[in-house]
Structures are given as structure tokens and as C-alpha cells.
Amino acid sequence: ANGRQDLLFMKDETHLVLVKAFEKGVDDAQAKQFALSTVDTMMAELMIKTRIAYSNAKHTLMDLREGYKEANMALHISGIFQEQKEISAYSRLGIARLIYELPKELCESFLHEVFGDQLPDEEIDEELQVTIRKFFDNDLNISETARQLYLHRNTLVYRLERFEKAVGLDIRRFDDAMTFQIAMMVLAHYRALR
């Protein structure tokens, strides 16, 4: 009644819920900046690695329940698909939100269609996983990936060809790269369902 007020309460031993009161017209950039500041503060002051997820802005008390569900879903989804991300916004989940809604049977069917009977984790060693991740981070650019991994370009091409033989997808081609990326997200979701 007398202005802005933030609320903080414990959900359980490892989760806090913060209802942050912003001025009207808050945008995603302001919410993200506040989340980044909170992560930095938690690390600097308490030496605690923190992950934060937040909902879309809500304007009435009646909307808080929906906001809680959105933030909780963003935290859960980012834990499955983007473990290393410290901050997750419900409005930026993208395709991960769609994959999260897939039933187990559809995941199994898709994974079998893409990989056959062998799931890729058994086929891909740690070195190759790092190479693929870096290749995707560099938008399928062989030269830049080789430079960042301190590899000769031909060595990188050899690794990608070895991957193609093992999995059956040539991730140097956009269609196969996209299929592989989505399949790995579906696989992460499938394993979380077990």
C-alpha cells in the first residue's frame, strides 16, 4: 500500500523464491540485469554458485501464481537443457519449452529414428563432445573452431568425419547439425523422464 515491496521466502533448503517489485514498464533487459547482479552478489558475498530463473513480468497479485509456475518451469527446463547457464528467462526458453512437453513415447520414437538402436553417448568420447560443442558455438565454422581448439583444420575435419561414421550425421551440413542438436535435447529430456 505504501509503495514498492519485495518478498523473499524459502521454498526448501536449496531454493529461494523472490517476488521482485519493479517500476511499471520493466523490460526483460532490466530483469536480466537484476538476475546477473544477484548471481554475482551470491558468489562474491557467500561463495555460493547460484542459478536464477525468472518469469515474464506480472502486473497483479492474481498473476503471481502464474509467474511462480513460469519461473519454476524455466529453472527446471534450464537444468535439463542448459546446465551451465546461470540465468534463465521463461520468455527465452525457445525450443527447449517445446521439447519439454514431449511425451516419453514420442521421444523414444524420434531418438530411434535419428540414432537407431545405439544412443550417441556410447559412441562419443569426451574429446569429441568438446569438439562438437565448440563447433556449434562457432556456428559450424571449421576454421574458427580449429583455431579455438588449437587444432590443425584437417584434424578437426578428421574428428567430424569420425563422428559422422559413428552416428551417421554429417554435422558440417546445417540440416544434420540441426537434427543432431534437437536430438540431443530430446535425449536429455528423455533421460530426465526416467
C-alpha positions as CSV (number, residue, x, y, z in Angstrom):
1,A,0.0,0.0,0.0
2,N,2.8,2.4,0.7
3,G,4.9,1.7,-2.4
4,R,7.2,-1.0,-3.6
5,Q,7.9,-4.1,-1.5
6,D,9.9,-7.2,-2.4
7,L,9.1,-10.6,-0.8
8,L,11.6,-13.4,-0.2
9,F,10.8,-16.9,1.1
10,M,12.3,-20.3,1.2
11,K,10.7,-23.0,-1.0
12,D,13.0,-25.7,0.5
13,E,16.6,-26.0,1.8
14,T,18.1,-25.2,-1.7
15,H,15.6,-22.9,-3.3
16,L,14.5,-19.3,-2.6
17,V,11.6,-17.5,-4.2
18,L,11.9,-13.8,-4.7
19,V,8.9,-11.7,-5.7
20,K,10.7,-8.5,-7.0
21,A,8.7,-5.3,-7.3
22,F,9.8,-3.3,-10.3
23,E,8.6,0.0,-11.5
24,K,5.9,-0.2,-14.2
25,G,7.2,-0.9,-17.7
26,V,10.0,-3.3,-16.6
27,D,11.6,-5.0,-19.6
28,D,13.5,-8.3,-20.0
29,A,16.8,-6.5,-20.0
30,Q,16.2,-4.9,-16.6
31,A,15.1,-8.3,-15.1
32,K,18.2,-10.0,-16.6
33,Q,20.5,-7.3,-15.2
34,F,19.0,-7.7,-11.7
35,A,19.4,-11.5,-12.0
36,L,23.1,-11.1,-13.1
37,S,23.7,-8.8,-10.2
38,T,22.1,-11.3,-7.8
39,V,24.3,-14.2,-9.1
40,D,27.4,-12.0,-8.8
41,T,26.5,-11.0,-5.2
42,M,25.8,-14.6,-4.1
43,M,29.1,-15.7,-5.4
44,A,31.1,-12.7,-4.1
45,E,29.5,-12.5,-0.6
46,L,28.5,-16.1,0.2
47,M,30.7,-18.1,-2.3
48,I,27.6,-19.9,-3.5
49,K,27.1,-20.9,-7.1
50,T,23.6,-19.8,-8.0
51,R,21.1,-20.4,-10.8
52,I,18.3,-18.0,-11.3
53,A,15.2,-18.4,-13.4
54,Y,12.5,-15.7,-13.8
55,S,9.1,-15.4,-15.3
56,N,7.5,-12.8,-17.5
57,A,6.6,-9.6,-15.7
58,K,3.3,-9.8,-13.8
59,H,1.1,-6.8,-13.0
60,T,-1.4,-8.0,-10.4
61,L,-1.3,-10.3,-7.3
62,M,-3.6,-12.7,-9.1
63,D,-0.9,-13.3,-11.7
64,L,1.8,-14.2,-9.1
65,R,0.8,-17.9,-9.2
66,E,1.3,-18.0,-13.0
67,G,4.7,-16.2,-12.5
68,Y,5.8,-18.8,-10.0
69,K,4.9,-21.6,-12.4
70,E,6.8,-19.9,-15.2
71,A,9.9,-19.3,-13.1
72,N,9.8,-22.8,-11.8
73,M,9.4,-24.3,-15.3
74,A,12.3,-22.1,-16.6
75,L,14.6,-23.3,-13.7
76,H,13.6,-27.0,-14.4
77,I,14.0,-26.7,-18.2
78,S,17.3,-24.9,-18.0
79,G,18.6,-27.6,-15.6
80,I,17.9,-30.2,-18.2
81,F,19.0,-28.5,-21.4
82,Q,21.3,-25.7,-20.3
83,E,23.1,-26.9,-17.1
84,Q,25.9,-24.3,-17.4
85,K,23.6,-21.3,-17.7
86,E,23.3,-19.2,-14.5
87,I,20.2,-17.3,-15.7
88,S,17.1,-18.5,-17.5
89,A,14.2,-16.4,-18.6
90,Y,10.8,-18.1,-19.2
91,S,10.4,-15.8,-22.3
92,R,13.7,-17.1,-23.7
93,L,13.4,-20.9,-23.4
94,G,12.6,-21.3,-27.1
95,I,12.6,-24.8,-28.5
96,A,13.5,-26.3,-25.1
97,R,10.0,-25.5,-23.9
98,L,8.5,-27.4,-26.8
99,I,10.8,-30.4,-26.3
100,Y,9.9,-30.4,-22.6
101,E,6.3,-31.0,-23.4
102,L,7.0,-34.1,-25.5
103,P,5.8,-37.4,-24.0
104,K,8.2,-40.3,-23.4
105,E,6.9,-42.4,-26.3
106,L,7.4,-39.7,-28.8
107,C,11.0,-39.1,-27.5
108,E,11.8,-42.8,-27.9
109,S,10.4,-42.8,-31.4
110,F,12.4,-39.8,-32.5
111,L,15.6,-41.0,-31.0
112,H,15.2,-44.4,-32.6
113,E,14.6,-42.6,-36.0
114,V,17.7,-40.5,-35.7
115,F,20.2,-42.8,-34.0
116,G,18.8,-46.3,-34.5
117,D,19.4,-48.7,-31.5
118,Q,22.6,-47.0,-30.2
119,L,22.2,-43.7,-28.4
120,P,25.1,-41.3,-29.1
121,D,26.6,-41.1,-25.6
122,E,28.1,-44.5,-26.0
123,E,29.6,-43.5,-29.4
124,I,31.1,-40.1,-28.5
125,D,34.2,-39.7,-26.3
126,E,34.8,-36.6,-24.2
127,E,37.3,-35.1,-26.7
128,L,34.7,-35.4,-29.5
129,Q,31.9,-33.9,-27.3
130,V,34.1,-30.9,-26.6
131,T,34.9,-30.6,-30.3
132,I,31.2,-30.7,-31.3
133,R,30.1,-28.2,-28.6
134,K,32.8,-25.8,-29.8
135,F,31.8,-26.4,-33.5
136,F,28.2,-25.5,-32.7
137,D,29.3,-22.5,-30.6
138,N,31.2,-21.2,-33.7
139,D,28.1,-21.6,-36.0
140,L,29.6,-24.6,-37.8
141,N,32.7,-22.7,-38.8
142,I,35.6,-25.2,-39.2
143,S,38.4,-22.6,-39.3
144,E,37.3,-20.7,-36.2
145,T,36.7,-23.9,-34.3
146,A,40.1,-25.3,-35.2
147,R,41.7,-22.1,-34.1
148,Q,39.9,-22.0,-30.7
149,L,40.7,-25.7,-30.1
150,Y,44.4,-25.2,-31.2
151,L,44.0,-27.9,-33.8
152,H,45.0,-28.1,-37.4
153,R,42.0,-27.7,-39.7
154,N,42.5,-31.2,-41.1
155,T,42.5,-32.7,-37.6
156,L,39.1,-31.1,-36.9
157,V,37.7,-32.4,-40.2
158,Y,39.0,-35.9,-39.3
159,R,37.2,-35.7,-36.0
160,L,34.0,-34.6,-37.6
161,E,34.3,-37.4,-40.2
162,R,34.9,-39.9,-37.3
163,F,31.7,-38.6,-35.7
164,E,29.8,-39.0,-39.0
165,K,30.9,-42.7,-39.2
166,A,29.8,-43.3,-35.6
167,V,26.5,-41.6,-35.6
168,G,25.5,-41.2,-39.2
169,L,25.1,-37.5,-39.3
170,D,27.4,-35.0,-41.0
171,I,27.1,-32.0,-38.7
172,R,29.0,-29.9,-41.2
173,R,25.7,-29.7,-43.1
174,F,23.1,-27.5,-41.5
175,D,20.2,-30.0,-41.7
176,D,22.2,-32.7,-39.9
177,A,23.6,-30.3,-37.4
178,M,20.1,-29.1,-36.5
179,T,18.8,-32.7,-36.3
180,F,21.7,-33.6,-34.0
181,Q,21.2,-30.6,-31.8
182,I,17.4,-31.3,-31.4
183,A,18.1,-35.0,-30.9
184,M,20.5,-34.2,-28.1
185,M,17.9,-32.0,-26.4
186,V,15.3,-34.7,-26.8
187,L,17.7,-37.2,-25.3
188,A,18.3,-35.0,-22.3
189,H,14.6,-34.7,-21.8
190,Y,14.1,-38.4,-22.2
191,R,16.7,-39.2,-19.6
192,A,15.1,-36.7,-17.2
193,L,11.7,-38.5,-17.7
194,R,13.2,-41.9,-16.5
